[in-house]
Amino acid sequence: MAQLVTIYTSLSLSEIYIAQARLEEAGILSFTKDERLHQTAPYLSYGSNGIQLQVTIDEVDQAVQVLQDADILIPAVEKKDNFSKKLKWIFVLVLLIELLYLLHKNKVI
């Protein structure tokens, strides 16, 4: 099987289906990743970057062009601030501090 590449991500299943329909109209086969996760446990989608729309590596350029022409995909702009990554580390740190506090309170450590 050909290698799949993520070309679009969203937390909205509707947006993914619209983008997938545009690709289908253009004759491009696409796949969703983490769609079932979003349907069964939507709160976990936020940590996994949402639902991913993937195409084969051979059709990436054509698929990106189709989504850009449909105003679904905006050309990439380089981000210098990686806020979401920092936020994840802060969340992990808060959880660890809370765990240590609870362990200390219950005299486990």
N, C-alpha and C positions, 0 to 999 in steps of 0.2 A: 504494500500500500504506500502511496506517496506521502511524503511528510506534510503535515498540516501546519499552517501558520495563522495565528490570530490577527485579524485585521480590524476588528471592532469589538468593543466591550461596552456593556451597559447593565445597569441594575434593573432596567425595565424589560420585561419579556416582550411587550408589545413592540418596542423599538427594535429588538432583535428580529422579530418576525417580519417587520416592515423591511428591514435591511435584507433579510434572507429572501423575501419575495422579489425585491429589486434584482438581486443576483440571479435568482431563478429565471426572471424575465430575460436576462442577458445570456442565459444558457450556462451559468456558472453554478456548479454544485458546491454547496456549503454545508457546514456542520456546526452544531452548537455544543459547547462544552460547559458543564456546570448548570445546564438547564434544569435537570431533575433536582439538583441540590437546591436551586432557587424555588422550585415548586413545593418541595417538601419541607424545607427549612430556610425560608427567606432571610432570616437573621444571620445565617452563615455566609450568605452571598457577599455581604459587605466586607468580610475579611478575605474573600477569595477573588477580589477585583470584579465581582459580578459575573454575568453570563458572557461567554466569549463566542464570537462568530469566527469560524475558521474556514479557510479554503486551502486547496493544495498549493504547494510552493510554485508550481508552474503557472497558476492563475492569479497570483497575488497582484501583479501590476494592473491587470484588466479589472479585477474585482475592486481594487482601491479606486480606480478611475470611475467605475460605475457608481460607487457610493458617493464619490465627490461630486459627480454630475447631478446626483439626486439630492444634494445638500444634506446628506446623512453623515458623511464623514468630512471633517474639516482637515485640510492639510496640516500635518504635524508641525507644532511649534516647539522648539527646544525649551524644556523647563530647566531652570537653574535651581529652583527650590523644590526639594523633595519632602514636602510637608507630610504626606501620608505615611512615609516610612518612619519619620520622626514620631508621628502620632502613635504608630504601632509599638515602637519601643517604649514610649511613655506609658502606654496601656500595660505592657508586659511588666514594666518596673512597678507600677502601682499594684498590680496583682501580686507580685512577689513581696512587696512591702506588707500588703494585707495578709498574705499567707504567713509571713514571719511573725507578724503581730498576733495572729490567732494561735500559732504554735506556742509563742511565748506566754500568752495569756492563759493557755491551758497547761502550761508547764511541761510541754513536750520536749522543749529544748532548754 
